Amino acid sequence: MIARVGKWLDDRLGLSTIVELGSHKTVPVHRYTVFYYLGGMTLFFFLVQVCTGVLLMLYYRPSANEAFESVEFIMTVVPFGWLIRSIHSWSANLMVFFAMLHLASVYFLKAYRPPRELTWVSGVFVLFLILGFGFSGYLLPWNQLAFFATKVGTDIAGAVPFIGHWMVRFLRGGDRVSGGTLSRFYGWHVAVLPAITCVFLGAHLALVQLKGMSVPPSCKEEAGKRQPMKFFPQFALRDLSGWLFALGCLAALAALFPWELGEKADLFAPAYENIRPEWYFVFMFQTLKLVPGGEIFGLEYEAIPILLFGALGLLLMLVPFLDRSAPGKGKVWSIVGAVALLFVIGMTCWGYMSLLPLYVVILSGILLLLLAFITRGGRRSEN
């Protein structure tokens, strides 16, 4: 019976072809092979977001009068609702963290070189979409902190020349952050962004499978001397082990440090002191705080760093087409990436200087160790 069912499915789904392709796929083995698992970790946290998000949708009501109460109901009445919400919040932050680590490792290991330019572009698009998830989902609990952080974040868009007022109205659904803004953000968070992300994520995974794993220029000789690892089952089992470990850490964080709800948003209450966005936007927020008020040639000073951040985002996406240096060269782009990384870490720590949360210290330390490890490996290969 099992054999007949398997044959029936194989005739209609082509499972044997997929298994055949998986059995021939290999992964290069060298001293940087561990960085190949960062993309899988990001995918794992995205899947956790999807599963927990669907469960939260069963009870959440996206209106200004009911949003806060529905989240409170989830956390106090629904069995294990507090745990599901905490897992959703923690996995969102960890997804962004590992997506940034993955981007940094791909950048410094030069994995964007031909023929993987489109793999890099699709991955950067996915990172931008993940940040969009973070921005849109932050408002959904409809608490005081989320309300004022969203107000500040959308105010920044208003400084963009020519289209700033239109962007503010587009983001808020009006001139002010209101219940319409909440409904609009909910629609983006559960419908628009997931649909677009599935397209780009599917394209990214397909390109990774078609083009395979990139070998850093400094590891070509080492990878040639070592036997490649089969993707299935060796690499897949290691990836799965990492997922299980991440699940245990995620459950521990959610249970020991449950995500707080705070107070319900009050449109007429004064803003909190030292209000700031989520940690992955703090470097931009802190940069804008240093810009003085005023105008130059009819352009607000705040618009200058905003336009620069947009240009840098475009530059990041175009790196594979701009870095045409020979393998093993291109140190200029490595230096540029190191400076940008240190700027992000420095401004983030500066923004949190009054509190200096533990996760910012951990983020900074891990990224610095990553940079030092890669640089050290490059010097060894040159020697």
Rosetta blueprint (number, residue, H / E / L):
1 M L
2 I H
3 A H
4 R H
5 V H
6 G H
7 K H
8 W H
9 L H
10 D H
11 D H
12 R H
13 L H
14 G L
15 L H
16 S H
17 T H
18 I H
19 V H
20 E H
21 L H
22 G H
23 S H
24 H H
25 K L
26 T E
27 V E
28 P L
29 V L
30 H L
31 R L
32 Y L
33 T H
34 V H
35 F H
36 Y H
37 Y H
38 L H
39 G H
40 G H
41 M H
42 T H
43 L H
44 F H
45 F H
46 F H
47 L H
48 V H
49 Q H
50 V H
51 C H
52 T H
53 G H
54 V H
55 L H
56 L H
57 M H
58 L L
59 Y L
60 Y L
61 R L
62 P L
63 S L
64 A L
65 N L
66 E L
67 A H
68 F H
69 E H
70 S H
71 V H
72 E H
73 F H
74 I H
75 M H
76 T H
77 V L
78 V L
79 P L
80 F L
81 G H
82 W H
83 L H
84 I H
85 R H
86 S H
87 I H
88 H H
89 S H
90 W H
91 S H
92 A H
93 N H
94 L H
95 M H
96 V H
97 F H
98 F H
99 A H
100 M H
101 L H
102 H H
103 L H
104 A H
105 S H
106 V H
107 Y H
108 F H
109 L L
110 K L
111 A L
112 Y L
113 R L
114 P L
115 P L
116 R L
117 E H
118 L H
119 T H
120 W H
121 V H
122 S H
123 G H
124 V H
125 F H
126 V H
127 L H
128 F H
129 L H
130 I H
131 L H
132 G H
133 F H
134 G H
135 F H
136 S H
137 G H
138 Y L
139 L L
140 L L
141 P L
142 W L
143 N E
144 Q H
145 L H
146 A H
147 F H
148 F H
149 A H
150 T H
151 K H
152 V H
153 G H
154 T H
155 D H
156 I H
157 A H
158 G L
159 A L
160 V L
161 P L
162 F L
163 I L
164 G H
165 H H
166 W H
167 M H
168 V H
169 R H
170 F H
171 L H
172 R H
173 G L
174 G L
175 D L
176 R L
177 V L
178 S L
179 G H
180 G H
181 T H
182 L H
183 S H
184 R H
185 F H
186 Y H
187 G H
188 W H
189 H H
190 V H
191 A H
192 V H
193 L H
194 P H
195 A H
196 I H
197 T H
198 C H
199 V H
200 F H
201 L H
202 G H
203 A H
204 H H
205 L H
206 A H
207 L H
208 V H
209 Q H
210 L H
211 K H
212 G L
213 M L
214 S L
215 V L
216 P L
217 P H
218 S H
219 C H
220 K H
221 E H
222 E H
223 A H
224 G H
225 K H
226 R L
227 Q L
228 P L
229 M E
230 K E
231 F H
232 F H
233 P H
234 Q H
235 F H
236 A H
237 L H
238 R H
239 D H
240 L H
241 S H
242 G H
243 W H
244 L H
245 F H
246 A H
247 L H
248 G H
249 C H
250 L H
251 A H
252 A H
253 L H
254 A H
255 A H
256 L H
257 F L
258 P L
259 W L
260 E L
261 L L
262 G L
263 E L
264 K E
265 A L
266 D L
267 L L
268 F L
269 A L
270 P L
271 A L
272 Y L
273 E L
274 N L
275 I L
276 R L
277 P L
278 E L
279 W H
280 Y H
281 F H
282 V H
283 F H
284 M H
285 F H
286 Q H
287 T H
288 L H
289 K H
290 L L
291 V L
292 P L
293 G L
294 G L
295 E E
296 I E
297 F L
298 G L
299 L E
300 E E
301 Y L
302 E L
303 A H
304 I H
305 P H
306 I H
307 L H
308 L H
309 F H
310 G H
311 A H
312 L H
313 G H
314 L H
315 L H
316 L H
317 M H
318 L L
319 V H
320 P H
321 F H
322 L H
323 D L
324 R L
325 S L
326 A L
327 P L
328 G L
329 K L
330 G L
331 K H
332 V H
333 W H
334 S H
335 I H
336 V H
337 G H
338 A H
339 V H
340 A H
341 L H
342 L H
343 F H
344 V H
345 I H
346 G H
347 M H
348 T H
349 C H
350 W H
351 G H
352 Y L
353 M L
354 S L
355 L L
356 L L
357 P L
358 L H
359 Y H
360 V H
361 V H
362 I H
363 L H
364 S H
365 G H
366 I H
367 L H
368 L H
369 L H
370 L H
371 L H
372 A H
373 F H
374 I H
375 T H
376 R H
377 G H
378 G H
379 R H
380 R H
381 S H
382 E H
383 N L
